[in-house]
């Protein structure tokens, strides 16, 4: 089990390849207790290597461009069944979705909340959290696009709540403390609670509750949710990768998102990612940690 934990932790740090490590969510349920949240790869390998002294030859240096790291092959003892985190049946699906869709904010390795799709973390001091703790207002980044090139706006945030508010959707996220989520303008949303929430950083925070694109999922609310195979297998996201193929309980492959906001800085590092499932936890861990047949 310790080897499995090490494997899954390494996966989430490396695969998302966004420059910093994804983190454990403070509000994670038991399905995610054995894993860290959506992770991001270290770019140290993308730095130019210095010429070795004495041999007179220059070492070959990586280009530093997004996707220049080639393919990352990952083994997971349980393969994803789909890639929509909101319909997740467990950690295997959440990990698959975390490379594609993102929340408003997440937690860093030190346990501090940091913005993702949000421009900043709302607080009492900056006026984002109501003094009576009955609402929290999020200011969104205005420079983010979905992988299809369309802009990310507050309407997508509102839609994600509407998607899960319909009980027939079967959403795995819990919005029972939310009364409404409203768009104040194109890049501002307010979450109104049913009762005061002293800790308002739960809803749409962390890889358990990412934002979905309205344009892709608007016909998938309620009873139609599980039947939307194309959407659930290959969601359009704002994250570093896009699903190119998903074979349930077998393999999911990704390529880097050219519209990702980190591309100009060389993120993500890996050009493609493959998650292969099957076997048991011990066999998957041995394949990576002892045999070295996967990353």
C-alpha angles and dihedrals in degrees: 000000000000090000090051091052090050091050096050092044090051090049095055093046094049110030104059088052098195097139101262133057121267114230149216113277116237088217100045118138125224093279091068099036092101096052142054118238129259105325137206130214126248110246096204091109088060094066118101114261117235120244110266113246118249102014097079093219127113117237115238108257126207114248095240090224122135111273094017093124096078122220127347113205116198131184121212120180090220114043120217117264093201140345104237107107092197090064094039120152092195148320093309091066095040092056091049092050095045092072090059113029128046138200129227090260141355140193123262124220090272091056094252118139113242131182121257111164090003121084092222142352111267114235140168089257096055093040095247094117117057115240090238091047092236094123144018125206120209124201109208130214111259096206101067126108132185117247089261089061098253120127123264110231143167089269089071090054092050090048093053089058091046089051092055096036089070104084091206090065089071093220115187092212118093115228097161092123092053120094098179142340113212135184110235090185138333093295105024129077132178123208110207115200129214089227134009111289113201088192106044098173100095111084113079089355120122133014092290090071113033125166119263126209113253094210092058101039105031091104091048102071122121121351091000094062100090092042093060094094097162092051096043094046096045112020119185107242147176094229130102098271142048126209112245098175135002122189106185115243090002123057141347122191130195139187125203118272109245090200094055112127092234098057093099088058093049097262131178098036099201118068094208139009130205124192113197120191136192142090120051135303095263094050092048092049092048091051090058105031101037112017097033096214091136137028 
